[in-house]
């Protein structure tokens, strides 16, 4: 077997706003680990915009949307593709987890 997979860093919720939030995102963007991130349901689109700004639009990620509900949805792609798909599906407010791929 060729090597091991990067570890997962489960961060959960980021600081709500301001310089602390930007600092936290920048520190996560440079980790050599997959990052598990959550945000409140009503900040979903803004959160994706911030991830793209800090991590880059091409960073690979996984979106799990409304796990266990009728509207459950999973998507793997770049952060830009996740944002585009979420807009296409009108995903505005809901419970979600985003896992960004390690560098």
N, CA, C and O of each residue as an XYZ file, in Angstrom:
412
protein
N       0.834     -1.170      0.000
C       0.000      0.000      0.000
C       0.882      1.238      0.000
O       1.893      1.283      0.701
N       0.511      2.227     -0.770
C       1.340      3.410     -0.962
C       1.035      4.561     -0.044
O       0.320      5.478     -0.448
N       1.539      4.561      1.170
C       1.422      5.726      2.046
C       0.137      5.746      2.833
O      -0.673      4.821      2.773
N      -0.029      6.814      3.566
C      -1.217      6.972      4.386
C      -1.980      8.218      3.961
O      -1.426      9.118      3.329
N      -3.233      8.255      4.309
C      -4.069      9.415      4.004
C      -3.792     10.529      5.010
O      -3.385     10.257      6.139
N      -4.008     11.776      4.607
C      -3.847     12.871      5.566
C      -4.876     12.731      6.690
O      -5.931     12.130      6.487
N      -4.585     13.273      7.860
C      -5.556     13.219      8.961
C      -6.719     14.175      8.721
O      -6.678     15.018      7.824
N      -7.740     14.027      9.529
C      -8.874     14.945      9.519
C      -8.740     15.905     10.688
O      -8.396     15.503     11.799
N      -9.012     17.163     10.430
C      -9.043     18.187     11.472
C     -10.506     18.605     11.601
O     -11.055     19.240     10.701
N     -11.126     18.254     12.709
C     -12.534     18.605     12.917
C     -12.561     19.909     13.694
O     -12.293     19.947     14.895
N     -12.890     20.972     12.982
C     -12.879     22.297     13.594
C     -14.247     22.691     14.115
O     -14.352     23.354     15.147
N     -15.281     22.295     13.422
C     -16.607     22.720     13.839
C     -16.870     24.154     13.439
O     -16.561     24.563     12.319
N     -17.437     24.914     14.350
C     -17.850     26.276     14.038
C     -16.701     27.263     14.205
O     -15.931     27.184     15.162
N     -16.600     28.181     13.271
C     -15.593     29.240     13.292
C     -16.080     30.404     14.150
O     -17.265     30.482     14.472
N     -15.163     31.320     14.527
C     -15.625     32.555     15.170
C     -16.671     33.221     14.276
O     -16.619     33.083     13.054
N     -17.588     33.918     14.859
C     -18.740     34.435     14.118
C     -18.388     35.428     13.025
O     -18.953     35.356     11.934
N     -17.469     36.356     13.286
C     -17.150     37.381     12.286
C     -15.852     38.075     12.643
O     -15.227     37.788     13.664
N     -15.462     38.997     11.777
C     -14.319     39.855     12.058
C     -12.961     39.218     11.859
O     -12.836     38.168     11.228
N     -11.944     39.867     12.407
C     -10.565     39.414     12.216
C     -10.314     38.004     12.756
O      -9.499     37.259     12.212
N     -11.021     37.646     13.833
C     -10.834     36.302     14.390
C     -11.274     35.224     13.392
O     -10.643     34.174     13.269
N     -12.352     35.507     12.697
C     -12.856     34.558     11.704
C     -11.872     34.421     10.534
O     -11.552     33.312     10.107
N     -11.404     35.560     10.029
C     -10.431     35.531      8.933
C      -9.155     34.799      9.346
O      -8.615     34.002      8.579
N      -8.686     35.066     10.539
C      -7.475     34.413     11.046
C      -7.670     32.898     11.148
O      -6.784     32.129     10.777
N      -8.822     32.476     11.648
C      -9.113     31.043     11.769
C      -9.162     30.383     10.393
O      -8.595     29.307     10.204
N      -9.834     31.016      9.435
C      -9.919     30.449      8.082
C      -8.540     30.345      7.441
O      -8.222     29.328      6.825
N      -7.724     31.375      7.577
C      -6.381     31.349      6.992
C      -5.523     30.252      7.607
O      -4.740     29.611      6.906
N      -5.661     30.033      8.907
C      -4.873     28.968      9.540
C      -5.334     27.593      9.057
O      -4.515     26.688      8.896
N      -6.623     27.430      8.828
C      -7.149     26.143      8.348
C      -6.762     25.893      6.892
O      -6.516     24.751      6.503
N      -6.708     26.951      6.088
C      -6.398     26.803      4.665
C      -5.024     26.192      4.444
O      -4.800     25.527      3.433
N      -4.104     26.407      5.375
C      -2.746     25.909      5.209
C      -2.475     24.550      5.830
O      -1.361     24.037      5.729
N      -3.472     23.960      6.470
C      -3.264     22.662      7.116
C      -3.061     21.552      6.094
O      -3.649     21.574      5.013
N      -2.244     20.607      6.438
C      -2.059     19.426      5.602
C      -2.957     18.302      6.123
O      -2.533     17.160      6.305
N      -4.202     18.675      6.350
C      -5.227     17.753      6.841
C      -6.548     18.123      6.180
O      -6.758     19.274      5.796
N      -7.431     17.146      6.049
C      -8.788     17.434      5.599
C      -9.473     18.183      6.743
O      -9.312     17.806      7.903
N     -10.232     19.236      6.436
C     -10.888     20.042      7.467
C     -12.396     19.847      7.426
O     -13.028     20.027      6.385
N     -12.960     19.482      8.555
C     -14.404     19.335      8.706
C     -14.921     20.627      9.330
O     -14.553     20.981     10.450
N     -15.783     21.328      8.585
C     -16.264     22.644      8.999
C     -17.784     22.697      9.013
O     -18.448     22.104      8.163
N     -18.319     23.408      9.979
C     -19.764     23.615     10.081
C     -20.025     25.104     10.260
O     -19.156     25.859     10.696
N     -21.222     25.499      9.920
C     -21.639     26.895     10.070
C     -23.141     26.877     10.305
O     -23.815     25.888     10.018
N     -23.652     27.975     10.827
C     -25.089     28.036     11.064
C     -25.835     27.967      9.735
O     -25.324     28.429      8.715
N     -27.041     27.391      9.738
C     -27.783     27.171      8.485
C     -28.025     28.414      7.655
O     -28.036     28.330      6.427
N     -28.217     29.552      8.273
C     -28.570     30.753      7.514
C     -27.362     31.468      6.918
O     -27.536     32.452      6.200
N     -26.140     31.003      7.195
C     -24.946     31.645      6.617
C     -24.274     30.772      5.552
O     -23.096     30.967      5.253
N     -24.994     29.831      4.987
C     -24.411     28.865      4.063
C     -23.734     29.520      2.859
O     -22.556     29.266      2.610
N     -24.444     30.346      2.116
C     -23.877     30.954      0.904
C     -22.702     31.864      1.238
O     -21.684     31.826      0.547
N     -22.820     32.672      2.271
C     -21.719     33.556      2.681
C     -20.500     32.731      3.101
O     -19.363     33.117      2.826
N     -20.733     31.614      3.757
C     -19.652     30.739      4.183
C     -18.889     30.191      2.977
O     -17.658     30.187      2.966
N     -19.617     29.733      1.971
C     -18.959     29.238      0.755
C     -18.158     30.346      0.076
O     -17.045     30.106     -0.393
N     -18.707     31.541      0.020
C     -17.972     32.680     -0.549
C     -16.668     32.927      0.206
O     -15.634     33.185     -0.411
N     -16.710     32.850      1.532
C     -15.507     33.053      2.344
C     -14.494     31.941      2.109
O     -13.298     32.206      1.994
N     -14.963     30.702      2.038
C     -14.042     29.588      1.785
C     -13.325     29.770      0.450
O     -12.120     29.538      0.354
N     -14.059     30.183     -0.571
C     -13.460     30.411     -1.888
C     -12.425     31.527     -1.814
O     -11.347     31.410     -2.397
N     -12.737     32.596     -1.111
C     -11.812     33.721     -0.985
C     -10.515     33.301     -0.298
O      -9.434     33.714     -0.716
N     -10.611     32.481      0.755
C      -9.437     32.130      1.549
C      -8.750     30.858      1.045
O      -7.523     30.824      0.961
N      -9.502     29.826      0.712
C      -8.939     28.536      0.310
C      -8.653     28.480     -1.184
O      -7.824     27.686     -1.628
N      -9.337     29.319     -1.962
C      -9.218     29.280     -3.414
C     -10.368     28.504     -4.020
O     -10.837     27.523     -3.444
N     -10.821     28.942     -5.178
C     -12.006     28.330     -5.803
C     -11.775     26.899     -6.266
O     -12.726     26.133     -6.425
N     -10.508     26.535     -6.482
C     -10.215     25.194     -6.977
C     -10.012     24.144     -5.902
O      -9.851     22.966     -6.222
N     -10.015     24.543     -4.618
C      -9.809     23.564     -3.541
C     -10.926     22.540     -3.573
O     -12.102     22.900     -3.607
N     -10.568     21.281     -3.562
C     -11.548     20.204     -3.581
C     -12.220     20.106     -2.219
O     -11.589     20.299     -1.180
N     -13.515     19.803     -2.249
C     -14.282     19.731     -1.015
C     -15.489     18.823     -1.196
O     -15.843     18.437     -2.310
N     -16.098     18.502     -0.090
C     -17.292     17.663     -0.057
C     -18.360     18.397      0.733
O     -18.081     18.932      1.806
N     -19.578     18.428      0.213
C     -20.715     19.037      0.895
C     -21.713     17.955      1.264
O     -22.141     17.174      0.414
N     -22.083     17.913      2.544
C     -23.184     17.064      3.017
C     -24.279     18.015      3.481
O     -24.085     18.790      4.418
N     -25.425     17.949      2.822
C     -26.528     18.887      3.052
C     -27.728     18.149      3.640
O     -28.184     17.154      3.076
N     -28.233     18.628      4.757
C     -29.463     18.120      5.377
C     -29.443     16.590      5.559
O     -30.356     15.893      5.117
N     -28.409     16.093      6.202
C     -28.249     14.653      6.422
C     -29.451     14.110      7.197
O     -29.846     14.656      8.227
N     -30.016     13.029      6.678
C     -31.138     12.356      7.335
C     -32.508     12.939      7.034
O     -33.506     12.487      7.595
N     -32.573     13.926      6.167
C     -33.851     14.538      5.816
C     -34.203     14.197      4.375
O     -33.363     13.697      3.627
N     -35.445     14.466      3.985
C     -35.877     14.206      2.609
C     -35.058     15.000      1.594
O     -34.886     14.565      0.455
N     -34.556     16.152      2.003
C     -33.774     17.006      1.099
C     -32.275     16.713      1.167
O     -31.465     17.523      0.715
N     -31.904     15.570      1.724
C     -30.496     15.186      1.852
C     -29.797     15.235      0.488
O     -30.349     14.808     -0.526
N     -28.573     15.764      0.492
C     -27.833     15.942     -0.752
C     -26.345     15.906     -0.448
O     -25.889     16.464      0.549
N     -25.592     15.241     -1.320
C     -24.139     15.159     -1.182
C     -23.498     15.581     -2.500
O     -23.996     15.255     -3.577
N     -22.387     16.311     -2.400
C     -21.726     16.762     -3.620
C     -20.227     16.867     -3.380
O     -19.793     17.405     -2.361
N     -19.436     16.355     -4.318
C     -17.980     16.427     -4.269
C     -17.519     17.232     -5.467
O     -17.955     16.977     -6.590
N     -16.642     18.205     -5.243
C     -16.117     19.012     -6.344
C     -15.252     20.124     -5.789
O     -14.906     20.124     -4.608
N     -14.908     21.064     -6.638
C     -14.164     22.230     -6.164
C     -15.124     23.110     -5.360
O     -16.342     22.964     -5.466
N     -14.578     24.010     -4.569
C     -15.443     24.931     -3.836
C     -16.309     25.738     -4.788
O     -17.472     26.000     -4.483
N     -15.772     26.138     -5.936
C     -16.557     26.874     -6.941
C     -17.695     25.997     -7.463
O     -18.819     26.477     -7.607
N     -17.425     24.726     -7.749
C     -18.478     23.824     -8.235
C     -19.554     23.609     -7.176
O     -20.739     23.527     -7.499
N     -19.146     23.517     -5.921
C     -20.125     23.366     -4.834
C     -20.997     24.614     -4.748
O     -22.215     24.507     -4.606
N     -20.389     25.792     -4.831
C     -21.160     27.030     -4.798
C     -22.131     27.097     -5.975
O     -23.305     27.417     -5.791
N     -21.652     26.799     -7.176
C     -22.510     26.832     -8.364
C     -23.662     25.838     -8.245
O     -24.805     26.169     -8.559
N     -23.363     24.621     -7.792
C     -24.405     23.593     -7.660
C     -25.411     23.982     -6.578
O     -26.611     23.760     -6.736
N     -24.929     24.558     -5.487
C     -25.848     24.956     -4.419
C     -26.783     26.077     -4.899
O     -27.951     26.121     -4.515
N     -26.274     26.958     -5.717
C     -27.126     28.023     -6.275
C     -28.120     27.434     -7.272
O     -29.288     27.824     -7.300
N     -27.649     26.495     -8.088
C     -28.538     25.842     -9.063
C     -29.688     25.126     -8.353
O     -30.818     25.120     -8.842
N     -29.398     24.529     -7.212
C     -30.410     23.801     -6.438
C     -31.135     24.688     -5.433
O     -31.989     24.211     -4.685
N     -30.798     25.972     -5.413
C     -31.397     26.938     -4.482
C     -31.212     26.524     -3.020
O     -32.133     26.636     -2.211
N     -30.014     26.045     -2.698
C     -29.708     25.701     -1.312
C     -29.346     26.997     -0.593
O     -28.250     27.528     -0.773
N     -30.243     27.489      0.198
C     -30.039     28.774      0.871
C     -29.842     28.594      2.370
O     -28.893     29.127      2.945
N     -30.734     27.848      2.996
C     -30.705     27.695      4.445
C     -30.913     26.225      4.777
O     -31.916     25.629      4.385
N     -29.972     25.650      5.494
C     -30.092     24.257      5.886
C     -28.876     23.824      6.674
O     -27.856     24.514      6.691
N     -28.986     22.685      7.322
C     -27.864     22.141      8.078
C     -26.893     21.481      7.111
O     -27.305     20.776      6.191
N     -25.607     21.713      7.324
C     -24.612     21.202      6.387
C     -23.266     21.017      7.057
O     -22.997     21.556      8.131
N     -22.436     20.244      6.394
C     -21.027     20.069      6.765
C     -20.237     20.189      5.472
O     -20.630     19.636      4.445
N     -19.119     20.912      5.520
C     -18.194     20.999      4.394
C     -16.870     20.401      4.855
O     -16.352     20.740      5.920
N     -16.336     19.507      4.032
C     -15.028     18.922      4.308
C     -14.105     19.351      3.184
O     -14.317     18.991      2.026
N     -13.077     20.122      3.524
C     -12.129     20.560      2.518
C     -10.983     19.562      2.459
O     -10.570     19.008      3.477
N     -10.482     19.345      1.266
C      -9.390     18.402      1.060
C      -8.076     19.008      1.530
O      -7.861     20.216      1.426
N      -7.209     18.158      2.046
C      -5.890     18.591      2.508
C      -5.075     19.100      1.322
O      -5.316     18.725      0.174
N      -4.106     19.962      1.623
C      -3.195     20.448      0.599
C      -2.343     19.314      0.053
O      -1.510     19.535     -0.826
